[in-house]
Amino acid sequence: MTCDPFKGTALLFSDIIGEPEPFFAWWPVRCYDGRWAWLCIAWRRLCLVKPIYSGPDDPFWQYARSLK
C-alpha cells in the first residue's frame, strides 16, 4: 500500500498527469505547502496547465515532503 503525500490537495489551474513518485532532492525544492525540501526524500508528481488558459503549456513538477 502506497501512502499519498498529496492527499487532500487540489490544483485549480492545472491537471495531474503523473503518479506521485519518490525523489531525492539534491537541490532545494519548494513543496506545495510552502516548505522546502533539500537533501532528503521528497515526493513529486507531474502536472500540466489546463488547455483553457493561455500561455506556455510546459509540464511542471509539484513536490511534497515525505510522510513520516
Biopython code that builds the backbone (N, CA, C, O; Angstrom):
import numpy as np
from Bio.PDB.StructureBuilder import StructureBuilder

atoms = [
    (1, "MET", "N", (0.851, -1.180, 0.000)),
    (1, "MET", "CA", (0.000, 0.000, 0.000)),
    (1, "MET", "C", (0.895, 1.241, 0.000)),
    (1, "MET", "O", (1.794, 1.364, 0.831)),
    (2, "THR", "N", (0.648, 2.140, -0.917)),
    (2, "THR", "CA", (1.441, 3.345, -1.047)),
    (2, "THR", "C", (0.707, 4.510, -0.395)),
    (2, "THR", "O", (-0.488, 4.705, -0.619)),
    (3, "CYS", "N", (1.431, 5.284, 0.413)),
    (3, "CYS", "CA", (0.827, 6.464, 1.008)),
    (3, "CYS", "C", (0.932, 7.625, 0.023)),
    (3, "CYS", "O", (1.928, 7.744, -0.690)),
    (4, "ASP", "N", (-0.074, 8.468, -0.021)),
    (4, "ASP", "CA", (-0.108, 9.586, -0.951)),
    (4, "ASP", "C", (0.114, 10.882, -0.176)),
    (4, "ASP", "O", (-0.783, 11.318, 0.546)),
    (5, "PRO", "N", (1.289, 11.512, -0.306)),
    (5, "PRO", "CA", (1.543, 12.752, 0.424)),
    (5, "PRO", "C", (0.737, 13.932, -0.113)),
    (5, "PRO", "O", (0.674, 14.975, 0.538)),
    (6, "PHE", "N", (0.120, 13.790, -1.283)),
    (6, "PHE", "CA", (-0.681, 14.858, -1.871)),
    (6, "PHE", "C", (-2.170, 14.703, -1.550)),
    (6, "PHE", "O", (-2.996, 15.434, -2.097)),
    (7, "LYS", "N", (-2.516, 13.771, -0.680)),
    (7, "LYS", "CA", (-3.925, 13.510, -0.375)),
    (7, "LYS", "C", (-4.596, 14.781, 0.156)),
    (7, "LYS", "O", (-4.091, 15.429, 1.073)),
    (8, "GLY", "N", (-5.719, 15.113, -0.428)),
    (8, "GLY", "CA", (-6.473, 16.292, 0.001)),
    (8, "GLY", "C", (-6.058, 17.577, -0.698)),
    (8, "GLY", "O", (-6.604, 18.638, -0.397)),
    (9, "THR", "N", (-5.105, 17.509, -1.626)),
    (9, "THR", "CA", (-4.716, 18.715, -2.353)),
    (9, "THR", "C", (-5.426, 18.750, -3.700)),
    (9, "THR", "O", (-5.682, 17.712, -4.309)),
    (10, "ALA", "N", (-5.735, 19.945, -4.148)),
    (10, "ALA", "CA", (-6.403, 20.120, -5.444)),
    (10, "ALA", "C", (-5.678, 21.213, -6.219)),
    (10, "ALA", "O", (-5.211, 22.190, -5.633)),
    (11, "LEU", "N", (-5.587, 21.051, -7.510)),
    (11, "LEU", "CA", (-4.972, 22.046, -8.377)),
    (11, "LEU", "C", (-6.072, 22.751, -9.170)),
    (11, "LEU", "O", (-6.848, 22.099, -9.869)),
    (12, "LEU", "N", (-6.141, 24.071, -9.064)),
    (12, "LEU", "CA", (-7.198, 24.814, -9.738)),
    (12, "LEU", "C", (-6.898, 25.063, -11.211)),
    (12, "LEU", "O", (-7.803, 25.006, -12.044)),
    (13, "PHE", "N", (-5.638, 25.338, -11.543)),
    (13, "PHE", "CA", (-5.295, 25.776, -12.888)),
    (13, "PHE", "C", (-4.524, 24.736, -13.685)),
    (13, "PHE", "O", (-4.054, 25.024, -14.786)),
    (14, "SER", "N", (-4.388, 23.534, -13.146)),
    (14, "SER", "CA", (-3.628, 22.511, -13.866)),
    (14, "SER", "C", (-4.203, 21.128, -13.605)),
    (14, "SER", "O", (-4.974, 20.921, -12.667)),
    (15, "ASP", "N", (-3.811, 20.186, -14.455)),
    (15, "ASP", "CA", (-4.220, 18.790, -14.336)),
    (15, "ASP", "C", (-3.023, 17.953, -13.922)),
    (15, "ASP", "O", (-1.885, 18.270, -14.266)),
    (16, "ILE", "N", (-3.282, 16.887, -13.185)),
    (16, "ILE", "CA", (-2.238, 15.965, -12.773)),
    (16, "ILE", "C", (-2.076, 14.935, -13.888)),
    (16, "ILE", "O", (-3.044, 14.286, -14.285)),
    (17, "ILE", "N", (-0.853, 14.786, -14.389)),
    (17, "ILE", "CA", (-0.635, 13.832, -15.478)),
    (17, "ILE", "C", (0.337, 12.731, -15.080)),
    (17, "ILE", "O", (0.729, 11.920, -15.919)),
    (18, "GLY", "N", (0.729, 12.692, -13.823)),
    (18, "GLY", "CA", (1.651, 11.659, -13.366)),
    (18, "GLY", "C", (1.334, 11.211, -11.950)),
    (18, "GLY", "O", (0.757, 11.959, -11.161)),
    (19, "GLU", "N", (1.714, 9.998, -11.645)),
    (19, "GLU", "CA", (1.535, 9.459, -10.291)),
    (19, "GLU", "C", (2.649, 9.972, -9.385)),
    (19, "GLU", "O", (3.751, 10.237, -9.865)),
    (20, "PRO", "N", (2.391, 10.117, -8.088)),
    (20, "PRO", "CA", (3.464, 10.511, -7.177)),
    (20, "PRO", "C", (4.598, 9.485, -7.185)),
    (20, "PRO", "O", (4.363, 8.276, -7.200)),
    (21, "GLU", "N", (5.822, 9.992, -7.174)),
    (21, "GLU", "CA", (6.990, 9.118, -7.157)),
    (21, "GLU", "C", (8.019, 9.671, -6.172)),
    (21, "GLU", "O", (8.137, 10.887, -6.021)),
    (22, "PRO", "N", (8.763, 8.794, -5.502)),
    (22, "PRO", "CA", (9.797, 9.279, -4.593)),
    (22, "PRO", "C", (10.938, 9.918, -5.374)),
    (22, "PRO", "O", (11.243, 9.520, -6.498)),
    (23, "PHE", "N", (11.564, 10.921, -4.752)),
    (23, "PHE", "CA", (12.591, 11.705, -5.412)),
    (23, "PHE", "C", (13.561, 12.196, -4.350)),
    (23, "PHE", "O", (13.139, 12.750, -3.335)),
    (24, "PHE", "N", (14.858, 12.000, -4.572)),
    (24, "PHE", "CA", (15.849, 12.539, -3.640)),
    (24, "PHE", "C", (16.162, 13.965, -4.063)),
    (24, "PHE", "O", (16.657, 14.193, -5.167)),
    (25, "ALA", "N", (15.880, 14.917, -3.198)),
    (25, "ALA", "CA", (16.040, 16.343, -3.505)),
    (25, "ALA", "C", (17.510, 16.743, -3.369)),
    (25, "ALA", "O", (17.956, 17.118, -2.284)),
    (26, "TRP", "N", (18.258, 16.664, -4.465)),
    (26, "TRP", "CA", (19.662, 17.083, -4.474)),
    (26, "TRP", "C", (19.780, 18.588, -4.371)),
    (26, "TRP", "O", (20.760, 19.101, -3.832)),
    (27, "TRP", "N", (18.803, 19.291, -4.878)),
    (27, "TRP", "CA", (18.783, 20.747, -4.827)),
    (27, "TRP", "C", (17.534, 21.160, -4.049)),
    (27, "TRP", "O", (16.591, 20.374, -3.960)),
    (28, "PRO", "N", (17.499, 22.359, -3.489)),
    (28, "PRO", "CA", (16.314, 22.785, -2.739)),
    (28, "PRO", "C", (15.089, 22.888, -3.649)),
    (28, "PRO", "O", (15.149, 23.503, -4.714)),
    (29, "VAL", "N", (13.989, 22.290, -3.227)),
    (29, "VAL", "CA", (12.728, 22.386, -3.962)),
    (29, "VAL", "C", (11.651, 22.905, -3.012)),
    (29, "VAL", "O", (11.620, 22.547, -1.835)),
    (30, "ARG", "N", (10.775, 23.750, -3.538)),
    (30, "ARG", "CA", (9.677, 24.282, -2.718)),
    (30, "ARG", "C", (8.491, 23.335, -2.846)),
    (30, "ARG", "O", (8.066, 23.005, -3.953)),
    (31, "CYS", "N", (7.963, 22.904, -1.713)),
    (31, "CYS", "CA", (6.821, 21.989, -1.692)),
    (31, "CYS", "C", (5.521, 22.762, -1.844)),
    (31, "CYS", "O", (5.502, 23.987, -1.720)),
    (32, "TYR", "N", (4.436, 22.048, -2.113)),
    (32, "TYR", "CA", (3.146, 22.693, -2.347)),
    (32, "TYR", "C", (2.651, 23.472, -1.132)),
    (32, "TYR", "O", (1.867, 24.410, -1.281)),
    (33, "ASP", "N", (3.100, 23.094, 0.077)),
    (33, "ASP", "CA", (2.662, 23.786, 1.288)),
    (33, "ASP", "C", (3.596, 24.916, 1.704)),
    (33, "ASP", "O", (3.429, 25.493, 2.779)),
    (34, "GLY", "N", (4.585, 25.241, 0.858)),
    (34, "GLY", "CA", (5.473, 26.367, 1.128)),
    (34, "GLY", "C", (6.765, 25.990, 1.834)),
    (34, "GLY", "O", (7.666, 26.823, 1.938)),
    (35, "ARG", "N", (6.884, 24.764, 2.321)),
    (35, "ARG", "CA", (8.111, 24.338, 2.979)),
    (35, "ARG", "C", (9.152, 23.964, 1.932)),
    (35, "ARG", "O", (8.830, 23.775, 0.759)),
    (36, "TRP", "N", (10.400, 23.859, 2.370)),
    (36, "TRP", "CA", (11.494, 23.474, 1.485)),
    (36, "TRP", "C", (11.929, 22.059, 1.796)),
    (36, "TRP", "O", (11.860, 21.618, 2.943)),
    (37, "ALA", "N", (12.377, 21.348, 0.777)),
    (37, "ALA", "CA", (12.970, 20.020, 0.935)),
    (37, "ALA", "C", (14.337, 20.060, 0.269)),
    (37, "ALA", "O", (14.479, 20.520, -0.863)),
    (38, "TRP", "N", (15.346, 19.567, 0.996)),
    (38, "TRP", "CA", (16.695, 19.577, 0.462)),
    (38, "TRP", "C", (17.492, 18.469, 1.115)),
    (38, "TRP", "O", (17.487, 18.337, 2.339)),
    (39, "LEU", "N", (18.179, 17.671, 0.312)),
    (39, "LEU", "CA", (18.990, 16.541, 0.777)),
    (39, "LEU", "C", (18.165, 15.556, 1.598)),
    (39, "LEU", "O", (18.613, 15.068, 2.636)),
    (40, "CYS", "N", (16.963, 15.270, 1.124)),
    (40, "CYS", "CA", (16.084, 14.304, 1.775)),
    (40, "CYS", "C", (15.165, 13.696, 0.702)),
    (40, "CYS", "O", (15.133, 14.151, -0.441)),
    (41, "ILE", "N", (14.440, 12.681, 1.095)),
    (41, "ILE", "CA", (13.474, 12.063, 0.188)),
    (41, "ILE", "C", (12.209, 12.920, 0.171)),
    (41, "ILE", "O", (11.629, 13.221, 1.215)),
    (42, "ALA", "N", (11.800, 13.301, -1.025)),
    (42, "ALA", "CA", (10.559, 14.048, -1.219)),
    (42, "ALA", "C", (9.737, 13.288, -2.262)),
    (42, "ALA", "O", (10.217, 12.328, -2.864)),
    (43, "TRP", "N", (8.513, 13.723, -2.463)),
    (43, "TRP", "CA", (7.641, 13.140, -3.492)),
    (43, "TRP", "C", (7.393, 14.191, -4.546)),
    (43, "TRP", "O", (7.368, 15.387, -4.252)),
    (44, "ARG", "N", (7.210, 13.745, -5.777)),
    (44, "ARG", "CA", (6.879, 14.666, -6.852)),
    (44, "ARG", "C", (5.865, 14.025, -7.787)),
    (44, "ARG", "O", (5.787, 12.802, -7.902)),
    (45, "ARG", "N", (5.082, 14.886, -8.460)),
    (45, "ARG", "CA", (4.144, 14.421, -9.485)),
    (45, "ARG", "C", (4.127, 15.452, -10.592)),
    (45, "ARG", "O", (4.320, 16.646, -10.360)),
    (46, "LEU", "N", (3.894, 14.970, -11.798)),
    (46, "LEU", "CA", (3.929, 15.815, -12.978)),
    (46, "LEU", "C", (2.555, 16.448, -13.205)),
    (46, "LEU", "O", (1.529, 15.772, -13.129)),
    (47, "CYS", "N", (2.550, 17.745, -13.481)),
    (47, "CYS", "CA", (1.306, 18.499, -13.691)),
    (47, "CYS", "C", (1.419, 19.287, -14.991)),
    (47, "CYS", "O", (2.517, 19.570, -15.470)),
    (48, "LEU", "N", (0.269, 19.634, -15.548)),
    (48, "LEU", "CA", (0.206, 20.379, -16.803)),
    (48, "LEU", "C", (-0.909, 21.417, -16.695)),
    (48, "LEU", "O", (-2.007, 21.115, -16.226)),
    (49, "VAL", "N", (-0.616, 22.649, -17.135)),
    (49, "VAL", "CA", (-1.605, 23.726, -17.088)),
    (49, "VAL", "C", (-2.778, 23.353, -17.988)),
    (49, "VAL", "O", (-2.582, 22.824, -19.082)),
    (50, "LYS", "N", (-4.005, 23.631, -17.525)),
    (50, "LYS", "CA", (-5.203, 23.292, -18.295)),
    (50, "LYS", "C", (-5.213, 24.031, -19.631)),
    (50, "LYS", "O", (-4.783, 25.182, -19.708)),
    (51, "PRO", "N", (-5.699, 23.377, -20.675)),
    (51, "PRO", "CA", (-5.646, 23.985, -22.008)),
    (51, "PRO", "C", (-6.535, 25.209, -22.187)),
    (51, "PRO", "O", (-6.386, 25.916, -23.184)),
    (52, "ILE", "N", (-7.440, 25.487, -21.278)),
    (52, "ILE", "CA", (-8.308, 26.663, -21.440)),
    (52, "ILE", "C", (-7.587, 27.967, -21.107)),
    (52, "ILE", "O", (-8.098, 29.048, -21.401)),
    (53, "TYR", "N", (-6.400, 27.876, -20.494)),
    (53, "TYR", "CA", (-5.632, 29.065, -20.133)),
    (53, "TYR", "C", (-4.570, 29.331, -21.185)),
    (53, "TYR", "O", (-3.953, 28.404, -21.710)),
    (54, "SER", "N", (-4.365, 30.602, -21.487)),
    (54, "SER", "CA", (-3.340, 30.952, -22.470)),
    (54, "SER", "C", (-1.968, 30.937, -21.797)),
    (54, "SER", "O", (-1.860, 31.004, -20.573)),
    (55, "GLY", "N", (-0.945, 30.850, -22.603)),
    (55, "GLY", "CA", (0.409, 30.833, -22.075)),
    (55, "GLY", "C", (1.079, 29.505, -22.362)),
    (55, "GLY", "O", (0.516, 28.646, -23.040)),
    (56, "PRO", "N", (2.291, 29.341, -21.838)),
    (56, "PRO", "CA", (3.027, 28.108, -22.120)),
    (56, "PRO", "C", (2.340, 26.901, -21.490)),
    (56, "PRO", "O", (1.774, 26.988, -20.401)),
    (57, "ASP", "N", (2.402, 25.785, -22.191)),
    (57, "ASP", "CA", (1.776, 24.568, -21.680)),
    (57, "ASP", "C", (2.842, 23.527, -21.317)),
    (57, "ASP", "O", (2.662, 22.330, -21.538)),
    (58, "ASP", "N", (3.932, 24.004, -20.768)),
    (58, "ASP", "CA", (5.006, 23.108, -20.354)),
    (58, "ASP", "C", (4.615, 22.384, -19.073)),
    (58, "ASP", "O", (4.031, 22.990, -18.174)),
    (59, "PRO", "N", (4.927, 21.103, -18.979)),
    (59, "PRO", "CA", (4.659, 20.388, -17.729)),
    (59, "PRO", "C", (5.599, 20.871, -16.623)),
    (59, "PRO", "O", (6.702, 21.346, -16.893)),
    (60, "PHE", "N", (5.148, 20.742, -15.392)),
    (60, "PHE", "CA", (5.958, 21.137, -14.242)),
    (60, "PHE", "C", (5.789, 20.109, -13.134)),
    (60, "PHE", "O", (4.813, 19.359, -13.122)),
    (61, "TRP", "N", (6.735, 20.073, -12.206)),
    (61, "TRP", "CA", (6.692, 19.144, -11.080)),
    (61, "TRP", "C", (6.099, 19.839, -9.869)),
    (61, "TRP", "O", (6.382, 21.008, -9.606)),
    (62, "GLN", "N", (5.277, 19.112, -9.140)),
    (62, "GLN", "CA", (4.783, 19.570, -7.847)),
    (62, "GLN", "C", (5.414, 18.656, -6.798)),
    (62, "GLN", "O", (5.399, 17.434, -6.948)),
    (63, "TYR", "N", (5.967, 19.243, -5.742)),
    (63, "TYR", "CA", (6.707, 18.498, -4.724)),
    (63, "TYR", "C", (5.973, 18.466, -3.398)),
    (63, "TYR", "O", (5.186, 19.360, -3.086)),
    (64, "ALA", "N", (6.239, 17.420, -2.617)),
    (64, "ALA", "CA", (5.713, 17.288, -1.253)),
    (64, "ALA", "C", (6.783, 16.625, -0.406)),
    (64, "ALA", "O", (7.552, 15.801, -0.903)),
    (65, "ARG", "N", (6.836, 16.977, 0.856)),
    (65, "ARG", "CA", (7.791, 16.335, 1.761)),
    (65, "ARG", "C", (7.308, 14.931, 2.096)),
    (65, "ARG", "O", (6.111, 14.644, 2.065)),
    (66, "SER", "N", (8.230, 14.094, 2.404)),
    (66, "SER", "CA", (7.927, 12.701, 2.700)),
    (66, "SER", "C", (7.134, 12.590, 4.005)),
    (66, "SER", "O", (7.396, 13.317, 4.963)),
    (67, "LEU", "N", (6.165, 11.676, 4.030)),
    (67, "LEU", "CA", (5.391, 11.441, 5.243)),
    (67, "LEU", "C", (6.199, 10.574, 6.205)),
    (67, "LEU", "O", (6.872, 9.632, 5.786)),
    (68, "LYS", "N", (6.130, 10.890, 7.468)),
    (68, "LYS", "CA", (6.854, 10.107, 8.474)),
    (68, "LYS", "C", (5.937, 9.711, 9.587)),
    (68, "LYS", "O", (6.363, 9.046, 10.531)),
]
sb = StructureBuilder()
sb.init_structure("model")
sb.init_model(0)
sb.init_chain("A")
sb.init_seg("    ")
for serial, (resi, resn, name, xyz) in enumerate(atoms, 1):
    if name == "N":
        sb.init_residue(resn, " ", resi, " ")
    sb.init_atom(name, np.array(xyz, "f"), 0.0, 1.0, " ", f" {name:<3s}", serial, name[0])
structure = sb.get_structure()
